[in-house]
Amino acid sequence: MDRNTVILGAGVTGLTVARHLGSACALFEKEERPGGLCKSDSLSGFTFDRAGHVLHLPGGSPHRWATAMPDLDLVQHRRRAWVRSSGCYTEYPFQVHTYGLPEDVVQECVSGMEEAGTGHGESSANFHDWILSTFGKGFAKHFFVPYNEKFWACPLAELGTDWAQRFIPVPSLEEVARGSVGKSTTGFGYNTEFYYPRNGGIGAVADALHAEAPIVQLGCEAVEILLKARRVKFSSGTSADYEHLVSTLPLPALVSLLDDAPLGIRDAATALKHVSLYSLNFGISRPNVSDMHWVYFPEKDTIFHRAVFPGNFSPSVAPPDHSTVSVEISYAPDNPLSLDAARDSALRDLVRNGVMAPGDEPVVEHHFNIATAYCVPHRDRNANVARITDFLTGHDISSIGRFGSWQHMSIHDCIMQAESLAHSLAGAGQ
């Protein structure tokens, strides 16, 4: 097969590129279903997402596309997110909603922020220091350090800081003080509003993209990329020649397929780290388990770092008079968890934290072990990614998407990046 562009991976990113390039591309996916991590499964009347995805659509082309799709009926929500700590539920973000916590905790947080000043961690050498210099010791102790240690499953001193400002809202001292006495600061953070499909779970987004993309060749796993020949070999024994290759595979996996990558490029790929994740999903035979969208759990005595309530995104994900609860448990790939042990601990912690009642036995369970869930922003990540990307660009290979770029990206980010690349490739081919 000889097409101008070959695309590896039919998740949101790969489907978006293919949607724009049309017949000028060939799209391959190793799984038997497209969608990547943006898939949903139906089971006994429940719909379970592979992970806790929602759509952030601040504007631009993805917003116009998603809201105009006839088969993608989106519901807009204003975030209802909370934090469970010190025996209390407080609104998210934690840093502007300390009212209601024990008085000594509130004092630690406010005074620590005052001592930290307003430097916002500009000169911090690592993420741990950035937390301390931005928020102070109180916020670090009661939320930011324990939560992020659970989420990233590694020492925070190993992480860089360039990603933090976007995803962690930094309030003023005045906003922190207002939040400590119950004067709410609304609209704080990048995800204050979001969209979710009325039907079909988050997988409806990938389904809508798939409907507008060329035929996806499923069950085709790439096993080798011949750089000089510009050819991809697949496990089926077939191959595809390309003028340009677009990969949405995890960046280390892509490098491992290259037949002639220098040792330095392979070493840079090996240095990239990731976090694995259990996404545990429970169907409960009781309505309205919670009125929240999701809750963060920073404390170490709870195994999961977040609980999500998809029924509050759309009631269609559960049968009448039932609810769904999903919990997320990060773990380091070299320190794996037993799924059975994680499941049992999660159920105990849901009851202990008051999310589920003692009699709430799951009627349906559907669990996922996501081997590559989050790309860890190690301090040397940017240099390693840049080195690999420069090499790939020299061989007409674009590595994009959350795992191809090796950075945290929302669905909106992936669509924007994919559209930009597709437009560039289409222009080059004219």
GUDO-809416 format. One record per residue (C-alpha): y negated, z, x. Coordinates in steps of 0.05 Angstrom, whole numbers, plus 5000, padded with zeros to 4 digits. Layout:
BEGIN
YZX
...
% end
This chain:
BEGIN
500050005000
493149825026
487050124992
480050245019
480750995010
486751455007
485852144977
490552724990
490553264937
489253194862
485553844850
478453844822
475653564887
480552994896
480352804822
472752774825
472752304885
477951864851
474051864786
468051554820
471751074866
476550804813
481150244835
478350254906
482550884921
489651144917
490551884899
496752274921
498952974899
505053354925
506053744860
508653464795
502153634759
494953494781
489754034781
490954454843
489055174829
485154944768
491454934725
493455324664
500455454636
502255554563
507656074548
509656384482
502856254451
498956504512
495056084562
494956344633
490356074688
493056024759
487056444782
480656734752
476356104750
470255984708
465055424710
458155564740
453854974721
446655084744
444854354731
445653664761
451253174751
457153654740
453153994685
451653334651
458853104658
462253744635
457753854575
458253124552
465853054556
468552954486
475153294501
472153874540
469154354490
465654874533
463255554511
457355864547
457556594564
452857104592
456657514644
459458184622
462058454689
462959184708
465159614766
470060194762
468560734813
467861494817
471361544750
465961124716
464560424692
457860154713
454959464703
455458944758
452058844807
453459554831
447059574873
442359554813
446559954763
448160624794
445761014732
451661384702
455161524768
455662234794
448762474816
450762564889
453361854892
446961574863
442861974913
447161724971
446261014950
438761034937
437061445000
441561005042
437960375017
431260705033
433560865104
436260155114
429359875097
428259145080
431158785140
436758485098
441358465158
438157855192
440358065262
447158355244
452958145289
458258195235
459158305161
460459055167
453859145203
450458695153
452659145096
449959765131
443359455151
442259125084
444559665034
445260305075
450960795082
451561005009
452560314979
457160155038
461460765026
461960724951
462659974940
461459444992
466159665048
472259875006
471659284958
470958765013
476559075054
481058994994
478658284979
478858005051
484858435074
481958505144
476858925183
469858715161
467358725233
471458085243
467357705191
460957315199
454857385155
452356685139
455956665071
453857355047
446757225023
448856714970
454557114940
451857824947
445157934912
440358364952
435458754908
428859054927
428159804935
424359814869
430159474834
435159964864
430760554841
430160264770
437660174766
438760904786
435061154724
437960674674
432660124675
437059514676
435758924721
438358314683
439957624709
441957874778
446757464819
448956734822
453956774764
449957094708
451856524661
458156114660
462255634618
469555634598
473655134557
474655324484
481855074488
486954964543
484455484593
480955284657
486154744666
482454344613
477254184666
482353864712
485553514652
478753204633
477852964705
484952694707
483652294644
477951924678
481151834747
485951284770
493351394766
495451994807
501751894847
505352554837
510852874878
508052534941
507353024998
504052775061
508452925122
504752545178
498152195191
498051645243
490951645269
490950975306
494850605253
490750945197
497051075157
499551665117
507051785112
510052145053
516352555042
519052004997
519351535056
513451125031
506851045067
499650855052
494550515097
487250685092
480350505116
477951195100
482151825087
479652385042
483553035048
482953645004
488853995038
487554655074
484354465139
489754765184
495054395144
491353745153
490853835228
498353985231
499753295202
495752905254
500252545303
495352545361
490553135355
488353445421
490554155437
483454415428
483254165357
490054465341
487755125372
481355115329
485655005267
490355565285
484456035292
482455935219
484756515176
486156575101
487857095049
493757045001
493457274929
497757524873
494957314806
498757744756
498157584682
500158014624
500357864550
499158494508
500958594435
494258914418
487558584404
481158724442
483959074503
476959024531
470258734513
468658564585
469657904622
471958234687
471758884725
471459014800
475659584829
473259784899
477260424908
483560404949
487860784899
487860174854
492059604881
487959034851
480758864867
479158534801
481658534729
479957944685
480157894609
480857154592
481057284517
473657434522
472556734552
476156414493
480556734439
485156124442
488556394505
492456914464
495856924396
492357304339
492358064349
494157994422
490358034488
491157794560
489758174624
489857854693
489358234758
488157974828
491258284890
489358024959
493958095018
494257855090
499457315100
502557705158
503058325114
506258075050
507258484987
513458514943
511758184877
515858704839
512359274874
505458954863
507058844789
509359564778
503359854815
498559404777
501259634709
500760364729
493660264754
491559894691
493860494650
490861004698
484060664696
484060634620
484659884615
491459914581
494160474537
500660814557
504260444501
501659754520
508059424544
507058694563
510458214515
509657634563
508557614639
506757014682
505257134755
502956694813
503356784888
497756364917
499356284991
492456025010
487356334963
481056495003
478456215069
476456805111
469356735140
471156985210
465457015260
468156395297
469756005233
463655555234
464555345306
471955195295
470754815230
465154405262
469654225321
475253985275
470453625228
467253245285
474053015308
476152795239
469652425226
470952025289
477451795257
474551635188
477452255156
473352695108
476053395095
472653685033
473354204978
474354954985
480254895031
478354245065
471454525083
474555215095
469155595057
468355934991
466255424938
465855444863
468554884819
461354644813
460554624889
466954224896
464853714844
457953634876
460953534946
466153044919
460952634882
456552604943
462252344987
464551854933
457651554928
457251495004
463951145008
462250684950
455750494983
459150365050
464149905016
458949454985
% end
